[in-house]
Amino acid sequence: MSLINITLSGGAGIPAVGSVLFIANQGSPQTFRPIGNAGNQKWDMKVKTADTTNQGTRWTQSIPTLFEGGTFTCDLHYIPGSTGADSSGAFGHDFTTGLGSVFVNGIISEFKLVYPNGVIAYFSGFIMDFPQDMNIDKDILANLKIQVTGQPILV
């Protein structure tokens, strides 16, 4: 069997470099403010299944039922002490007014992920984990884990 190389109309693939994560304010009108560059992203959307096996077959059978938004994880380039009302227009990371306060107060927030090619994913969720990676060889990172709730919208 020979290998077939496939290239989609959008290209062979795009690197994650340049992906930016945003968070919406809690007010009205809703506006999104950038939190930071998001690297090493993983999003484990899932579908639950129901077993539909019957006596007429020796193979198990199942059907898809409910979809799960799963968890979105990323390494966020973290700036300790940056306030939520950052003068640059970004949403800072501190634990009083910034992203850390969203975590410690268990706030369900609206997020927007902008991929390098301009595709946008909108989702609701809350931060489950906020570990910090302070390796001296690279930027300080917050290894965020966001539990997605409800249906994400990809545009």
matplotlib code that plots the C-alpha trace (Angstrom):
import matplotlib.pyplot as plt

x = [0.0, 1.5, 1.2, -1.0, -0.1, -3.1, -3.1, -6.3, -7.3, -6.2, -2.7, -1.0, -1.5, -0.8, 1.4, -0.3, 2.1, 0.1, -3.1, -4.5, -7.0, -9.5, -12.0, -15.3, -16.2, -19.1, -21.1, -23.2, -22.3, -20.0, -16.5, -13.5, -10.1, -6.9, -5.5, -2.3, -0.7, -1.8, 0.6, 0.5, -3.3, -5.4, -9.1, -10.7, -14.3, -16.1, -19.4, -21.1, -22.5, -25.3, -24.9, -27.5, -26.2, -28.8, -28.9, -28.8, -25.1, -21.8, -20.4, -21.1, -23.0, -23.4, -24.8, -23.6, -25.8, -24.7, -21.7, -19.3, -17.3, -14.5, -11.6, -9.4, -5.8, -3.1, 0.2, -0.5, 2.4, 1.9, 2.7, 2.3, 0.8, -0.6, -4.0, -7.3, -7.6, -4.3, -3.5, -2.7, -6.3, -5.4, -6.9, -4.1, -3.3, -3.3, -5.4, -7.2, -8.7, -7.3, -7.5, -6.4, -9.5, -11.7, -10.1, -10.4, -14.0, -15.1, -16.6, -18.1, -16.8, -17.1, -13.8, -12.7, -9.8, -8.4, -6.3, -3.4, -5.4, -8.3, -10.7, -12.4, -13.8, -16.2, -16.9, -18.1, -16.2, -14.5, -10.8, -10.2, -6.4, -4.1, -0.6, 2.4, 5.5, 8.6, 11.4, 14.4, 15.0, 11.7, 8.8, 6.7, 3.7, 0.3, -0.8, -4.5, -7.2, -10.7, -13.8, -16.0, -19.7, -22.3, -21.8, -18.7, -19.1, -16.5, -16.6]
y = [0.0, 3.3, 6.5, 9.3, 12.9, 15.0, 18.8, 20.6, 23.8, 25.7, 24.1, 21.1, 22.5, 25.7, 26.1, 27.2, 30.1, 33.3, 31.9, 34.4, 33.7, 36.4, 36.7, 38.7, 41.2, 40.4, 43.5, 44.6, 45.2, 42.2, 42.9, 40.5, 41.5, 39.5, 37.4, 36.4, 34.1, 30.5, 27.7, 23.9, 23.9, 20.8, 20.6, 17.2, 17.6, 14.3, 12.5, 10.2, 6.9, 4.5, 0.8, -0.5, -4.1, -6.7, -10.5, -10.5, -9.6, -10.8, -7.3, -4.5, -1.6, 2.0, 5.4, 8.9, 10.7, 13.9, 16.0, 17.4, 20.5, 18.8, 20.7, 23.3, 23.4, 25.8, 27.3, 31.0, 33.3, 34.6, 38.0, 37.9, 41.0, 42.3, 43.9, 43.1, 46.8, 46.7, 50.0, 48.1, 46.9, 43.4, 41.5, 41.0, 37.9, 38.9, 37.3, 40.4, 41.9, 39.7, 36.1, 34.8, 36.3, 34.6, 31.3, 31.8, 33.0, 30.1, 32.5, 31.0, 33.2, 33.6, 32.9, 33.5, 31.7, 33.3, 30.9, 32.3, 31.9, 34.0, 31.2, 31.9, 29.6, 31.0, 29.0, 29.3, 27.8, 28.0, 27.7, 24.3, 24.4, 27.4, 25.9, 28.1, 26.8, 28.9, 27.2, 29.6, 28.6, 30.1, 32.5, 32.0, 30.0, 29.4, 25.9, 26.7, 24.1, 25.4, 23.2, 24.0, 24.2, 24.2, 24.2, 25.9, 27.9, 27.8, 30.5]
z = [0.0, -1.0, 1.1, -0.2, 0.8, 1.3, 1.4, 2.2, 0.5, 3.6, 3.5, 5.1, 8.6, 10.6, 13.7, 17.0, 17.3, 17.4, 19.0, 21.5, 24.3, 25.3, 28.1, 28.1, 30.7, 33.0, 31.9, 29.1, 26.3, 26.4, 25.1, 24.9, 26.2, 25.4, 28.2, 26.4, 23.9, 24.3, 23.4, 23.7, 23.4, 23.8, 23.6, 24.3, 23.0, 23.4, 22.7, 25.1, 23.7, 24.4, 24.0, 21.5, 21.2, 20.8, 20.6, 16.8, 16.6, 18.2, 17.9, 20.3, 18.8, 20.0, 19.0, 19.9, 22.4, 24.3, 23.3, 25.9, 25.5, 27.4, 28.8, 27.0, 28.2, 27.2, 28.4, 28.8, 29.0, 32.5, 34.0, 37.8, 39.3, 36.0, 36.9, 35.3, 34.2, 32.3, 30.5, 27.3, 27.0, 27.9, 30.9, 33.5, 35.5, 39.2, 41.9, 43.0, 39.8, 36.9, 35.7, 39.1, 40.6, 38.0, 39.1, 42.9, 42.6, 40.4, 37.8, 34.6, 31.8, 28.1, 26.3, 22.7, 21.1, 17.9, 15.9, 13.7, 10.5, 11.9, 12.8, 16.2, 18.8, 21.4, 24.6, 28.1, 31.0, 34.3, 35.2, 36.9, 37.3, 37.4, 38.0, 37.2, 35.5, 36.5, 34.6, 34.4, 30.7, 29.4, 30.1, 33.2, 32.1, 33.6, 32.5, 32.4, 32.4, 31.5, 31.9, 28.9, 29.7, 26.9, 23.2, 21.7, 18.6, 15.9, 13.2]

ax = plt.figure().add_subplot(projection="3d")
ax.plot(x, y, z, "-o")
ax.set_aspect("equal")
plt.show()
